[in-house]
Amino acid sequence: MAELNRLLQQRHSLYRGLLAVEVIALLGLRGLQEAPRLVSVVYLLISGVAVILDSPLLPKNRLNLKPAATTSAALHLVRRSQQVLVQRLQLAILWLLALAVEVIWQAALVLNPPLAVQLSVIHLLIWLVLLLTLLWGLVSALAEEPFFNGNLLMGAAAGYLLVGFTGGVVLNSLLVLDPAAFNLPAHGHDLPDGVGHAPAMLGAAFASLTTLGSPALKTDSLTSLTAGVAITIVGQLYVAILIAGILGKPRQQAADRRAAHLKRRMAGRSSKLNRERR
């Protein structure tokens, strides 16, 4: 039970840290327009929260994989802890790949724009795998939460904002691949468009997420239309699935309590009958 509580505490710490970084990034979006290169740093920080807060290098995150007992529950907890360690390792590898690709892509935008266009596909795929892996892990963690409380709400909000930041990465890569799909004024910086317009792409992603739409996306372009609709659909699906899970959690808990109560009653009756037979 102590190991399970440690896992829950680590998970709740991840919720709070991720949400805090995302909110600060959104509040600083205006400032990011003055320093567009920091947008990529924001993406790395957001995706790195899980890597840092879940790092086994931190003493509080080290898990005991030796079962205290040989019961099925203890063995299941050990298997779950092993899965957590594997997921942490995979996430750290993906984050390092994203960091390397981001640095190479940013350098290519300045030094060799044709190469940057080709690298944009790899850039998009690696970032998508990283952020969607993080999002899926977050949704799975929320589904395993035993109680509906503030920690669950913070995790849910962090996941919803993560969809928006994922959309920002997608639009930023598509801007380099298909600049004609976007309706953007001059950004006023001596930077490539893929860097100078990064804050505008992040804002357009959140506009699509909230179903408001963004004038930066051309409605007659299949590229921008598909990306905008995809961000909106993923955001709405996330909310729908989350609401269904939250509403169903109290019912599931009540059903579990009724089942446990019925099991105890049946066990009591069985023991009573055995005594009467004796």
Sequence and secondary structure as in RCSB ss.txt:
>XXXX:A:sequence
MAELNRLLQQRHSLYRGLLAVEVIALLGLRGLQEAPRLVSVVYLLISGVAVILDSPLLPKNRLNLKPAATTSAAL
HLVRRSQQVLVQRLQLAILWLLALAVEVIWQAALVLNPPLAVQLSVIHLLIWLVLLLTLLWGLVSALAEEPFFNG
NLLMGAAAGYLLVGFTGGVVLNSLLVLDPAAFNLPAHGHDLPDGVGHAPAMLGAAFASLTTLGSPALKTDSLTSL
TAGVAITIVGQLYVAILIAGILGKPRQQAADRRAAHLKRRMAGRSSKLNRERR
>XXXX:A:secstr
 HHHHHHHHHHHHHHHHHHHHHHHHHHTHHHHTT TTHHHHHHHHHHHHHHHHT TTSGGG    S SS SHHHH
HHHHHHHHHHHHHHHHHHHHHHHHHHHHHHHHHHHH HHHHHHHHHHHHHHHHHHHHHHHHHHHHHHHH SS SH
HHHHHHHHHHHHHHHHHHHHHHHHHHH GGGB      SSS HHHHTHHHHHHHHHHHHTT   TTB TT HHHH
HHHHHHHHHHHHHHHHHHHHHHHHHHHHHHHHHHHHHHHHHHHHHHHHHHHH 
